């Protein structure tokens, strides 16, 4: 997979941005694989729940 970041605001550290993208993709993979029903505090945005897939 190739991820391209476009229009990233100035001041966003590349390493931090890459870590955030990797974390988001790992969270998505876990959800898609059915191993996750709760999303934690991601990037300080608060806590939310995803519907159970059972």
Backbone torsions as a table, in degrees:
resi	resn	phi	psi	omega
1	UNK	NA	143.2	174.9
2	UNK	-118.9	130.5	176.9
3	UNK	-113.5	129.2	177.3
4	UNK	-118.2	124.9	177.6
5	UNK	-99.1	122.3	179.8
6	UNK	-118.2	148.6	176.9
7	UNK	58.5	38.6	176.4
8	UNK	-72.8	129.7	-178.5
9	UNK	-60.7	147.4	176.9
10	UNK	-58.9	146.7	177.5
11	UNK	92.9	-8.5	177.1
12	UNK	-82.5	116.3	-178.5
13	UNK	-66.1	130.8	-176.4
14	UNK	-58.7	-44.6	-178.6
15	UNK	-63.8	-40.5	178.7
16	UNK	-67.4	-40.6	179.2
17	UNK	-63.4	-44.9	178.5
18	UNK	-62.2	-40.4	178.0
19	UNK	-64.1	-39.6	178.4
20	UNK	-65.3	-42.2	177.6
21	UNK	-63.8	-44.6	179.1
22	UNK	-61.2	-41.1	178.7
23	UNK	-64.5	-43.1	178.6
24	UNK	-62.3	-42.2	179.2
25	UNK	-67.3	-36.9	177.2
26	UNK	-65.9	-40.1	177.4
27	UNK	-63.7	-44.4	178.0
28	UNK	-61.5	-45.0	179.8
29	UNK	-60.8	-42.2	179.2
30	UNK	-63.1	-42.9	179.1
31	UNK	-64.4	-46.6	-178.7
32	UNK	-63.2	-36.5	179.1
33	UNK	-75.3	-4.6	176.4
34	UNK	83.5	10.9	-177.8
35	UNK	-96.1	16.2	-173.6
36	UNK	-148.7	134.1	173.2
37	UNK	-126.2	-8.0	-177.5
38	UNK	-126.2	132.3	175.7
39	UNK	-105.1	127.1	179.8
40	UNK	-78.8	-169.5	179.9
41	UNK	-71.3	98.5	-177.2
42	UNK	-94.5	119.9	177.3
43	UNK	53.4	32.6	176.7
44	UNK	70.9	18.1	-176.8
45	UNK	-89.6	1.1	-179.6
46	UNK	102.4	-179.8	-174.4
47	UNK	-112.8	140.4	179.7
48	UNK	-143.4	163.8	-179.0
49	UNK	-115.0	146.2	172.1
50	UNK	-106.5	149.1	-179.7
51	UNK	-64.7	144.9	175.1
52	UNK	-62.8	143.7	179.9
53	UNK	-101.2	6.1	-176.7
54	UNK	-72.3	NA	NA
